[in-house]
Every structure is written in structure tokens, then in C-alpha cells.
Amino acid sequence: MSLCLVQSRALLGLEAASVTVEVHLANGLPSFTLVGLVDVEVREARERVRSAIQNACLEFPNNKRITVNLAPADLPKDSGRFDLPIALGILAASGQIDAARLAGHEFAGELSLSGQLRPVRGALAMALALHTRGVAARLVLPAESAQEAALVPGAEVYGARHLLDVVQQFLPAGSEPAAPAGEAGEGWARIVPVPPATAGLHPDLADVKGHAGAKRALEIAAAGNHSLLMVGPPGSGKSMLAQRFAGLLPAMRIEEALESAAIASLAGRFATERWMHRPTASPHHTASAVALVGGGSPPRPGEISLAHHGVLFLDEFPEFSRMALEALREPLETGTITIARAARRSEFPARFQLLAAMNPCPCGYLGSTLKTCRCTPDQVSRYQGKLSGPLLDRIDLHIEVPAVSAEQLLDAPAGESTGAIRERAVRARELALERQGKTNHALQGAEIDRHASLAPDALKFMHTAAAKLGWSARSTHRALKVARTIADLSGSDAIEVAHVAEAVQYRRALRAAG
């Protein structure tokens, strides 16, 4: 037949929209035309597909007028993911494979000039789109990409290494027999998901000497999903603590793991060995606002979305650009980031846990007992003033991380392990989920009054603290939510004075220069 339809998917943000590749062969002056709002990479598929078909010893219809339409026409298409469906459409339209057998399959893959299949971004997002929409289709992908897609429960995914491996499965009846579908053949196999690695990918908190107060703050942050700012001199252990924080968080649910992995797949950063492990994104302080929140054309996820259901660690916090820091305010509250452009709009999830670290002053030694600070009060004020009040308001816990003495560093025994702290944090988080269906950090409005109500003496203490420290309404609510988490860690149903007093200590203002 001269007309063939092949199914594929385009990526638009985290959505994998269905695309029908329509291939028509007609008599006339030989040509190869691609239409359907295609980007430069897709237009270049003409030369890749032509060479791949010829080098695979298949027949390319050089004497035909070839028209390929990627429908719908108003949906942007990019990358080389459409090489494989275009090649199969041409082969089916020219009668070299059975077009009817292509039904019920979706294809994606970039072709090399020799016909080898190269991996594509967003394979897991494609499989997730089929799963969530209940589409019963077999997904055919390059072998490396198929490993990602197979992680989606119930997905029927086949991997191939060469164009000929795919062609062999769709030959017309009476042609050379193909290997039975699903059996391992030469470069063709149904992919089964790889079990997640059991070994921990995060270093142990037992390696950190001292810092009992900082570890307690990390435990509270993990239990209530609270954001945390650590202030301390250089070399005090702030980065070491942050690198171990993800190990305190509970194991990922399959839905969380799929969302996190789909975003990493979109950015080309997914690795199967990190499946079911919470991500930690730690961009350099020279990162732009676009690098943090995402952007580009087509829109790509930024670091805050890559930290979805994980940890975003920002070291040297005041050194980030003001625009980049202020861009954090909305996703900290909503858990999503919307990238709006004139031509399109994309929404990415960004439900991350923020950990930030900074020095108290430009030289780093304000208040240190080891070295004398050489900064003037004006320099300290300008340095700390890079962090706006609204941004600091949205960070639940502010703690100091003092330097550890040489004696404590060399002579102290190993600290409490990550496993022991995680057990307590997970137990407290489960209490909150059982009581209110969400973590304490996510409580809003009337939920705070209902689930974080204070005993009379604790309420009086909170009134005094809020008045003396000049807290905003947001700061007061965040202190309440931290106190609720501290009460959960102690197994208390009511929030007592001791819980509020500890919560107040975690909202101390940055130390001013004397």
C-alpha cells in the first residue's frame, strides 16, 4: 500500500502526547518531505532514515515522492525519536513489511547511518503515559531506553539494537520467519524490569563527628518534610551533613519513583541503578534561574524538578543570583513550577526538600572560636541581605553549625547511624500521615488550627516568642508546624511548651556583626 500510519509519542514537558506518523508514497518527481511543526533534528531524519534503510540492505523508494506528516500538526516535535517510526512507515508503505502488524505498537528511536538504534530521552515518560491513560500498546524502543520504560508496572516493552531487529518482527506473511515476539533473539527481546539496588547510595551519618544539634535538626526536617538552612564557618561539616540527609527519608513509593525517574529521563540523567532512591540535586552557585527552574525550547526541567521527591541542596546559598533564589519561593509553597512562554506552557512537579548552607559572613568566621572575623558590619549586612525576608520566611529551620575542635574530630567515637535516625523520623512521619493524610510541612490554613493546636501554656509561650522575635504570620505558622513534628517525634498527641521552645530555637535570625 502507498499509505501507512505508525504510532509514536512527542514530549511536551512531562507529557508524552500521542503522534501519528503518516507516510505516503506517490508517483512524481522524487522527493522526501517532512511536515507537522517539526524541529531541525526531525528534519534531519530524512538523511538518517535514507542511509539507515540502504545500509541495512533494504530498499529505499528513491523513485517516489515521499511525504511524511507528523500529526497533530500544531504539536511541536523535536529530537531524533521519530527516526524509527518514519523508517518503518516508509518500509510499510513500500510493501517491505506488513503495515497491519504495526497496529497495537508504538515506536521511538534514533537511527544511526548504519541502522543501529540509539537511545532517546523520555522513554519512561512514554511508558508512563500509556500506563496512566490505560492504552494497551506494545512499546518498541532502543535497548538502553527500553530498560527505563520497563520500570513502569504492567508495561509491555521490547528493546531492539538495529533497524533489522525491528523489521524482522513485522515481515509479511510467507516471508522469512521472524523470531517469536517476546523471546530473546538477535538484538530483539522483551525487557523485564531490573530489581532496584539494595545497597545504600547515601553515606552514613555515623561518619559525622559531633554536631548533635545539627543531626537533631536533620531528624526533624526528615520527619516533617521541612526545609533547612545551615549557617556555619567553612569546613564545619555543613556539606557533609547535607550529603547524608537523603538517607534519612522514607523509602519511595512506586508512584513517587516513577515521577522522579520520568523527570530524570526527560533530562537524559536517569540511571537504572538509582531507581527507587531519592535524588539529591546540588547545582553550583553559578547556576542561573533558568537552570534552577527549567526552560528552553522545548521546555526542559530544571534542578528543582530533578529534585522532585528528593533533596535540593544549595551550597553557598547567598552566592546564587538574586533572580535564581527568588524563583524558589513559589515552588516551595506549591510544589510545582510553571514555565510560560509565548508559544507554549509547561508545568513540571517540584515537590523537593530544600537544604541550604551558607557562611555567616564573607570571610566565614563571624562568631567562630577558631579564627577572628575580619569583615566590617556593613559587609556582613550586605552579605546576609542577599537573602530576602520572604525567602527566609519560607525556610522552616534555621540552625548554626559550629566548627568542630580537633580533639572532638580525632578522638570522638562514631555518631549515631543513619538507620537509627531514619527509623525515628519515619515513625513520626507515619504518625502525621495517619492523623492528617499529609506531612506536617504541608499543613495549610484550618488544618494548622486543627492538627497543631497548642496547650494553654504552650500558646502563651508562642505569643511571647512571636512578639519578641517579630515573626510574620508565615513564620509563626512554620514554627507551629515544626513544633507539631517535634511532638510527633516524642510520641505526644499534644504540643507542649518544650516542643514549642525547641521549635523557636530553630528560627533564630542570622547572627549580626557586633
Secondary structure, 3 states (H helix, E strand, C coil): CCEEEEEEEEEECCEEEEEEEEEEEECCCCEEEEECCECHHHHCHHHHHHHHHHHCCCCCCCCCEEEEEEECCCCCECCHHHHHHHHHHHHHHCCCCCHHHHCCEEECCEECCCCEEECCCCHHHHHHHHHHCCCCCEEEEEHHHHHHHCCCCCCCEEEECEHHHHHHCCCCCCCCCCCCCCCCCCCEEECCCCCCCCCCCCCCHHHCCCCHHHHHHHHHHHHHCCCEEEECCCCCCHHHHHHCHHHHCCCCCHHHHHHHHHHHHHCCCCCHHHCCCCCEECCCCCCCHHHHHEECCCCEECHHHHCCCCEEEECCHHHCCHHHHHCCHHHHHHCEEEEECCCCEEEEECCCEEEEEECCCCCCCCCCCCCCCCCCHHHHHHHHCCCCHHHHHCCCEEEECCCCCHHHHHHCCCCCCHHHHHHHHHHHHHHHHHHHCCCHHHCCCHHHHHHCCECHHHHHHHHHHHHHHCCCHHHHHHHHHHHHHHHHHCCCCCECHHHHHHHHHCECCCCCCC
